[in-house]
Amino acid sequence: MTEVIFIVEEAAEGGYTARALGESIFTEAETMEELRTNVKEAVECHFEPGKMPLMIRLHMVKDEVIAL
């Protein structure tokens, strides 16, 4: 595996959530800087040595609502 992709969304109660695609990894944080650290730590805990992806990709998802 060369990379693991996370879908990052703003949490309704504040902060951010990150969920990996194709892996059972989820984390959350109050700031983007903290989220990056948490994602890296979660990936390091999830994969065995030698099976670690080379890259982590964060895909930011933002919903906008326009009132009519």
KAPERA-V279519 format. One record per helix or strand of 3 or more residues. SS is the DSSP state (H for helix, E for strand). FROM is the first residue (numbers start at 1). TO is the last residue. If there is no record, write none. Layout:
ss: (SS	SS)
from: (FROM	FROM)
to: (TO	TO)
This chain:
ss: (E	E	E	H	E)
from: (3	16	26	32	55)
to: (10	20	29	46	61)
